[in-house]
Amino acid sequence: MNEHVVNNASALDVEWESASTGDGNCFEFAALGDGRTAVRTSKAPNGPALLFSAGEVAALLSSVREGKFDHLAQ
């Protein structure tokens, strides 16, 4: 397993939480026992998951709250 990628996200023994857009495009998040967060797309549950540290997740959420990525949804 690469430090930042799991090739088969379904192999992780975790509870996945969904962030849904309502049109079937969902990101799923799971807390790992070592403090990292795994992120995958619900359309490919057996596909890869990206792994982020708690600090990386905190930085992302802060930037989202500040609207720094709003232009990507247009």
MARZAFI-96144 format. One line per field, with one value per residue (C-alpha): x, y, z. Coordinates in nm, 3 decimals. Example, Ala and Ser with C-alpha at 12.3 -4.5 7.8 and 13.67 -1.06 7.14 Angstrom:
BEGIN
u c(1.230, 1.367)
v c(-0.450, -0.106)
w c(0.780, 0.714)
***
This chain:
BEGIN
u c(0.000, 0.134, 0.148, -0.128, -0.327, -0.511, -0.568, -0.887, -1.086, -1.333, -1.048, -1.043, -1.234, -1.404, -1.744, -1.785, -1.982, -2.129, -2.130, -2.396, -2.492, -2.829, -2.753, -2.552, -2.215, -2.090, -1.763, -1.728, -1.509, -1.382, -1.177, -0.879, -0.742, -0.414, -0.584, -0.592, -0.904, -0.972, -1.169, -1.322, -1.594, -1.912, -1.921, -1.606, -1.614, -1.351, -1.135, -0.865, -0.899, -0.681, -0.547, -0.513, -0.369, -0.586, -0.398, -0.464, -0.836, -0.851, -0.685, -0.926, -1.234, -1.115, -1.061, -1.404, -1.570, -1.391, -1.531, -1.192, -1.322, -1.666, -1.554, -1.501, -1.873, -1.983)
v c(0.000, 0.340, 0.592, 0.801, 0.551, 0.225, 0.045, -0.134, 0.086, -0.193, -0.384, -0.127, -0.240, 0.096, 0.268, 0.486, 0.813, 0.970, 1.328, 1.312, 1.562, 1.392, 1.289, 0.977, 1.150, 1.086, 1.109, 0.875, 0.935, 0.698, 0.754, 0.521, 0.396, 0.585, 0.926, 0.954, 0.987, 0.776, 0.926, 0.733, 0.776, 0.575, 0.487, 0.276, 0.127, -0.131, 0.138, 0.342, 0.557, 0.857, 0.890, 1.226, 1.325, 1.503, 1.826, 1.792, 1.734, 2.034, 2.256, 2.137, 2.193, 2.539, 2.634, 2.497, 2.699, 3.011, 2.951, 2.903, 2.626, 2.762, 2.832, 2.459, 2.389, 2.633)
w c(0.000, -0.102, 0.181, 0.021, -0.186, -0.124, -0.453, -0.340, -0.102, -0.025, 0.142, 0.423, 0.732, 0.794, 0.803, 0.494, 0.520, 0.208, 0.086, -0.184, -0.450, -0.494, -0.853, -0.772, -0.764, -0.412, -0.230, 0.063, 0.365, 0.633, 0.946, 0.973, 1.302, 1.255, 1.236, 0.858, 0.642, 0.333, 0.043, -0.247, -0.507, -0.452, -0.822, -0.776, -0.424, -0.525, -0.681, -0.513, -0.204, -0.132, 0.223, 0.398, 0.736, 0.992, 0.914, 0.541, 0.604, 0.839, 0.578, 0.308, 0.523, 0.623, 0.259, 0.161, 0.438, 0.311, -0.039, -0.204, -0.428, -0.515, -0.871, -0.928, -0.889, -1.159)
***
